[in-house]
Amino acid sequence: MPQIRILPEILSNQIAAGEVVQRPSSVVKELVENSIDANATRITIEIERGGKSLIRISDDGGGLSRDEALLSIERYATSKISNQEDLFSIATFGFRGEALPSIASISRFTLVSRTADSDIGTRIEIAGGKLVKVSDEGAPCGTLIEVKHLFYNTPARQKFLKGGDTEGGHIADAVAGLALGNPQVGFRLFINKKLVKNFPTGQDLFQRSMQVLGKDVRDKLYPLKGERDTLFVSGVCSNPLVTRSTSNRIYLFVNNRLVYDRGLVAAVFRGYQGRIMKGRFPMGVVCVRLPFDQVDVNVHPSKREIKFLLPGPVYQAVGLAVETALAHAQKDLVSYTSANTNVNIATTGKDFCLPDRFEGQQPDQVAQPALAWGAPPGSVGGVISHEIDRSSVSGPDMEPRVTEGVTTEGLVRNTRFHKGFDPSFHVLGQVMGTYI
């Protein structure tokens, strides 16, 4: 029977690194969170070859003294918690004291830091977990960390990394998420010496959301807000017509921490119930703030997963906040239904009805007509028709254009029935659980 022994420190650090660091974006997340905890207002991220050859994070935060810098590379060294009560009421991003020693054990690691009350900074160099050099160095106030040749001494993990573009994309997504959760902080991301993301300081959540989510939702974002006792929900949600094929543009934050929680995602979808196409996903930013002792962020070493003490009220508040925001936006029917102004019109004789297909357009680009949210008063069976300008038809296969000046609002208000319309109709079937 093998004898029981204590693992060498370097090996235990490498095992911890496997939990904390899955890929270069994990390193970026851990180091940027440390910068935010240090009250940095500007953070610069530089990477090369997707972070496999270089990750450099610099900030203007409080910095570390020489003694603190040396302690920071020891496992379980932390300034964030000191007793059991602190562990269950965590108000900072980093608290385990695992990130720096774990990262340093699988890379060529350099830390340079200086505090405002010191004339000189401290430089620490580590290779594969072994301390190489400690020296004084002139440096601005703040901290700079370089991580070179990630996983160079653990080739079994290195081979699982993807190409530079893929890993760089994961880093860009991580930076965007961190920027959303901290809109007051400025972020710059350089990939292979090229500036690819620049988030200025002093933005609010709405401004930062528009920048992160993209220009196609710039005018289609609605603020959401909810409050219940000590629970607060804020953020933005997108028009139901602006969707994606995956849920990776739903950003969830709990006490400013970027998280993933299936219950929160489901709550967002409940807010969109009856408004969004099956198989499509909305975009948005949902921020939940509640007392720190009401949420456990110590569920997993990556700190991405969380556990609510009372999840029910949180999920209900999020779903209600999204539903309320969309209902309020829906009052402005024209802008709510005008995500794409090039809506085709299908015709029969002098009257037109809602088209049953849209050629050449993706589902998330199609504007939903006003009728989708209720027929106008006095209509029969929800079918409407309207006079159009037949002179606008330029050929037998051309779609007619609506007479100039007719708006979606006018379409609903100025409706009449086809004289030969038979109100009796039958549902023949349903396709993909969506189309009648």
N, C-alpha and C positions, 0 to 999 in steps of 0.2 A: 504494500500500500504506500503511495507517494506521501512524503512528509509535507505537512502544512507549513507554509512560509509566507513572509510578508513580501509583497511585490516591491521591486526597486522603484524609487521615486520617479525616474524618467519613464518607466513602463506604465506606471499608474497615471501619469500625466498624459501619456499618449492614448490610454484607454479613455480618459476623460475627454480628450480632444475628439475622439470618435463620437462622443455624445453631443458635444458642443459645436463641433465644426464638421458639417457634412460636405461643404463645398466653399469656394471663395466668398460667396455672398454671405455665408454664416460669419466669416471673419469680419466682413464689412459691418454687418449688423451689430455684432458685439462691440466693436471698437467705436462705432458712431454712437451707440447708446452710452458708452463711457464718456464720450465727449459731451453729450447732452446732459448727463448727470453732473459734469464739471461746469455747468452753466455757460457753455460755449454759445456765442451768438453767430459765429461763422465756422463752417466745417467744410474742408476740402478733401475730396476722395480722388485718388489717382490710381489707376490700375493699368497693367500691361498683360497682354495675352490672357485676357479674361480673369486676371487676378492670380494666375498660376505662377507667373514669374515675379510680379510685384503688386503689392497693395500698400498704399501710403495714405494715412489719415492724419491730417493736421487740424488743430483747432486753436481758438483764442480763449479757452477756458481757464480755470483757476490754476492749473498746473500742479506739479508734484515737487516737494523738496527732495533732497538726496536720499534721506532715510525712507520717505514714503515711496519713492521710486523703487528702491531696493526691496521694500516689503511687497510692493504690488506684483512682483513676479513670483512670489511664494504662493503655493496653493492654499486656498481658503483664507487668504488675506483680504479683508474688506473693511471699508469705512461705513458700510450701509446698515449693518445689523450688529447688535451686541448681546441680545438676549432672545428668549423664546417668543416674547410678545412682539418683538420687531419682525420676526420671521413670518408671523401671521398678520402683519399690517405693513406690507412693503409698499413704499411710495417712490422707489427709484427703479431704474431699469436693471442695472447690474447690482448683484448682491451676493452671489455665490463665491466670488473670489477664485473662479476656475478659468475664466476666459484667457487672461494674459499668460499664465504658465502653460495652459493647454496649447495655445497657439504657438508659444515659443518652443514647445517640445517637438513641433513638426515643421519647423521652418528656420530660416536665418532671420532673427528678430532683432530689431533695434528700437530703443525708446529714448527720446530726447524730451526733456521737460524742464520748465522753469516757472517758479511762482513770482508774483508781482513784487514781493519784498526781498527777492534774492537778486544779486548782481550777475550770477552765473548759473547756467543750467547744468543738468546731469545727463550723461549719455551712458546707456547700458546696452551691451551687445551680447546676444545669446545665439548659439548654434545648436539646434537639435536638443534643446533643454539644458545645455551646459553653458554656464556663465563664462564668457570669453574676456570681457573688458568692461571696466567702469571708469569713466573719466569725466572731467569738467568740460563744458562746451558752451560757447556763446550761443544764445538762442532767444527768440522772442518769448514773451509770456504765453504759456499754453503748453500743449503737448503734441509731439509728432511721433507716430509709430510706423515703422516700415516692416512689412512681412514679405520676405523674398523666398522664392522656390518652395512654395507650400507643398507639404507632403514629400519633400525630397528624400527623407529618411524612412518613409513608410510607403514604398512603391505599390504595395497591395491596395492602398487607398487611392494613390495617385492615378492608377489606371482606370478608376471609375469616373474620373472627371471627364466632362464633355469638351468640345472644341472651344476655342477662345470666344467666338461670337455667342455661343449658347451660354457660357458662364458669365460673359459680360452682360447679357440680357438679364440674367438672374440678379446680378448686382444692380443694374439700372432699376429693376422692379423693387429691390430692397430699399434703395435710396429714395425712390418715389414714395414708398410707404412710410419711411421714417420722416420724410419731408412733410407729408400730409398730417402726421400726428404731431408735428412741431412747427406750425406755420410761421411762428415768430423767429425761427432760426434760419439763417441763410445756408444753402447747400450748393456746392459745385462738384460736378462729377466729370473727370477727365478719363477718357478711354484711349489708350495709346497716344497720349499727349494732345488729344483733341477734346475740347469742351463739348459735352453732349447734353448735360443738364445743368441749368442754372436757376436756382430758386432764391430770389432776393429775400433779405431780412424784412421783418415787420409786416408780413402779409397776414390777412385773416384767413379763416378756414375756407370761406367761399372763394376767395382769390386763388388760394393754393389748389383747391379742388379743380377749378377751371383749368389751371395750368397742367395738373397731373392727368386729368381724365381726357383732355384733348379738345381740339377746336370743334369737333362735331357735336359736342354737348355743351358748348359754351353758353348758348342761349336756351338750353333745355334742362337746366338744373334748378331744383326747387329746394329752399331751405327747410329743414325739418327740426322740430323742437318738441320736447316732451318733458314732463316733470311729475314725479310722484314721491312725496316725502323727501328722502335724501338721495333719490335716484334722478339723474338728469340725462336726457338724450338730446343730442344735437347732430348736425351734419347736413348733408345734401343728398338728394336722390334724383335720378334722371327721369325724363319723360318716358313713359312706357314704349314709345315708338323708337327710342334709341337704345338698342340692346346689343348684346354680344353672344357668341356661341358658348362661352364659358363664364364661370363666376369669378374670374381672377381680377375683375375690375370692381368688385365689392370689397371695399377696405373697411375693416372692423377694428375699432380701438376701444380698449377698456382702460380708463385712467391714463390715457395718452399712449398706452402700450399697444402696438400692432399685434393682433391675435387672430387665430382662426378658431371659430366655434360654430359647429353645425347648427346648434339651436338658434344662434343669432342670424345665420344665413336663412334659416327657415322662417324666422320672424320677419325678415325683410320681404321674403316672398309672400307672406300672408298680407303684408301691406299692399302688394301689387295684385292680389287675387282678383281675377276677372278683368284685368287690364293688360296683361302681357301674354304673348303668344307662347304656347307650349314649346319647350326646348330652347327658349331664349332666356337670357339673363340680363337683368338691369345693371346699371352702373351707379355707384354712389359711395358715400363716406358716412359711416355711422359711428358716432362717438358716444360711449356710455361712461358716465362718471358716477361713482358711488363710493361709500366709505371703503377704505383700503382693507378693513378687516372683513368685508363682505365678499371678497374674491380671493381665491388662492392662485397665485401665479407660480407656485413652486411645484407644479404638477410634473413638469418635464424639464430636463436640462436646457433645452433650447428656449424655454420660457415663452414659446409661441402658444401653447395650449393653456387654458385656464379652467377654473371651476368656480361657479357662483355658489354662494351659500344658499341663496334662494333664487333659482333660475327663473321660476314662473313669472314673477312680477317684472323681471328684466325683459324677458321675451315679449310679454304683453305690451310693455311700454314702447319697445322698438317697433313692433307691428303697428300699433296705434299711431305712433309718430309718423311713420311712412304713409299710412293710409290717409291721415289728416292732411299731410303736405300735398299729396296728389289730389285729394278732393278740393282743397283750396285752389290749387293751380287749375283745376278743371273748370272753375267758374269763368276763367278767361278762355272760352271755347275756341276762339280763333287761333290764338297762339298755341294752345294746348294740342290742337289737331293739325298744326302746320309744320311738322318736322320736315316735310318735303313738299314744296309747293307744286311740283310737277306730277300731280295726280291725274291719271288718265280717266276719261269718261266713256262709258259704254252707252250706246244709244239704240233706241228703237223708234222709228218715225220721228216725231217732233219732241218726244219725251226722252229723258235719260234716267237711268237707275244706277245704283252703286255697282261698280265693276266687280266681276267675280275673279279676275286675275290681273296682275300687273306685270307686263312684259318688260324684261330687261332691268328689273329692280330687285334688290335683295329685300327679304322681309323686314329687316330693321330700318330700311330706308323708305318704307311706304307709309304715307300719312293716313291715319285712321279717320274716316269721315265722321262728322258729328253724330250721325245716326247710330254709331256704335255704342253711344252712351244714352240711348233712349230716343224714341221717335218723337217728333213734334206733336203738340196737342192736336187731336182731331184726325191724326193719320190712321189708316187701317192696316193692321198687320205689319207696321213699321216700314212700308214701302212708299217711297216718295218719288215724285217726278217733277220736272221743271222745264220750262221753255228754254231752248238754246238757239243760238244763231247758226242756222244751217249754212249760211254763206261762208262760215269758217271751215267747212269741210272741203278739202281740196282734192279729193279723190275717193273712190269706193273703199280703199283699204286704209284711209287715213282716219285717225281719231279726231272728232270735232273738238273745238276749243270752247270753253264756257264764255258766254257773252261778257265783254269787258265790264268790270265793275261788280260782277257777282262774287260775293265772298261766301265762305263757309257759313257764316252767321246768316247772311241773306238767303242762302240755300235752304236753311232750316225754317226761316221765318216765312219765306214766300213760296210755299209749296202748294201744289194742287194735285188731285188724283187723276189718273188716266180714266177717261170716260168709260172705257170697256173693262175696267179692272175688276177681276173676280176675287173677292177677299178670301175665298177658300183655297188653301194650298196645303201640301203634304210634305213632310220631311222624308226624303228618300233614304238618307243615311248620313253617317258621320265618318270623316276620314282622319286618321291619326289622333282621334280624340279631340280634334280642334275644329275642323271645317264642317259646316252643315251643308 
